[in-house]
Amino acid sequence: MDNEDINIAIIGLGYVGLPLAVALAEHYPVVGYDINQQRIDQLNQHQDVTQEVNSDDLKAAKRLTFSADSQEIKTANHYIITVPTPVDDNNTPDLSPLIKASQLVGSVLTKGDTVVYESTVYPGATESVCAKILSQQSGLRLNEDYFLGYSPERINPGDKVNTLSSIVKVVAGSTPQTAEKINAIYQKIITAGTHLAPTIKVAEAAKAIENTQRDINIAFMNELSMMFHEMDIDVLEVIEAAATKWNFLKFTPGLVGGHCIGIDPYYLIHKSQEKGYFPQLITTARRINENMSDYVSERILKLMALQQKHIVDAKVLIMGLTFKENCPDLRNTRVVEIVAKLQKYHADIDIYDPWVDAQEAAQLNQPMVDQPQHESYDLVVLAVAHDEFLKSNPRVYLKTDGVLFDLKGLLPDEWVDQRL
């Protein structure tokens, strides 16, 4: 099949799928499919609530259509699946969105088609789970009737510098010819270039360790924060000093949320345990980061006690709810765990986050305010490093004897009573 004959369907229009659909539509006819009709309606009105794609770019994408009707993707011959891959309450990989997407594509798959997965999975899942479903649904044979690819997403939500086109794309295929074909498609939109992995398993594993490495590094910094707090040493000052060495990796302590760093290691752990090896370092790092919200909450409670402030019935302002700065993404945010901990002590909590849609926050049962009141709070916790929070001193929200805890190390020393 020539590149000129390619018709693409993107399955899943979230933080990954939508930017990909817009970029590919500059070169190919693209149908963007999502099961969320509200999301489709918004996109058809050129509105993206994730703020990854602006209205002008949506309007300009003339070869891109959006639909929640599975019949609309039947004309495609190149499918790209970008659905989420979460974990369940036991931190076991939940492949149900991936399975449903594979069943959907399998039901419309025809001879000669190619299916590419961008969703993060454990090594081997694309071929052992997804391909099996595609074959069962379609009655077609892999590498004879249809072909398989894997190209892990590397989107960084809220990042306007490291965007889709400026990040090297890892590409793999079920045959060398398939890999070359998929690679040629991505090269149309990836100015940073592509990397052809030798197998799909290698590409899957590469994606899994990218975020696992970050998780381990952040866990190290979180443990340093705990250690140095007991030594009465500012961990951020230690990191600044250490970072003067050329090969020091400058990570900082904090909460680990979102859909990638706090999730992907569990996929690697799961597959490793299946094969009989229990990964100790990865598991320990996960445990440290999972417990970080409890540690932060205890630090806040101790600070209040030392300041002779009662947390019971205290008026508290939490600044920031998203899992990271300067984006509206609430997926797996750990700020809600701090809120829940303080609420157990009957604190009266307001949450202020200019990036968050009030309706989305309501789904998390979080008490949002449009604007905090000056001189009204016994405690202010700066939980997310949004740029807006640096424009003025958050102490204006505190009562005269109020306490300010800076979880992100964002504010000047003279503004805060304690930072992580």
Secondary structure, DSSP 8 states (H G I E B T S, - for coil): --GGG--EEEE--STTHHHHHHHHTTTS-EEEE-S-HHHHHHHHTT--TT-SS-HHHHHH-TTEEEES-GGGGTT-SEEEE-----B-TTS-B--HHHHHHHHHHHHH--TT-EEEE-S---TTHIIIIIHHHHHHHH---BTTTBEEEE------TT-SSS-GGGS-EEEEESSHHHHHHHHHHHHTT-TT-EEE-SSHHHHHHHHHHHHHHHHHHHHHHHHHHHHHHHTT--HHHHHHHHTTSTT----------TTTTTTHHHHHHHHHHHTT---HHHHHHHHHHHTHHHHHHHHHHHHHHHTT---TT-EEEEE--SSSTTS---TT-SHHHHHHHHHHTT-EEEEE-TTS-HHHHHHTT--B-SS--TT-EEEEEE-S--GGGGSS-GGGGEEEEEEEEESSS-S-GGG-SEE-
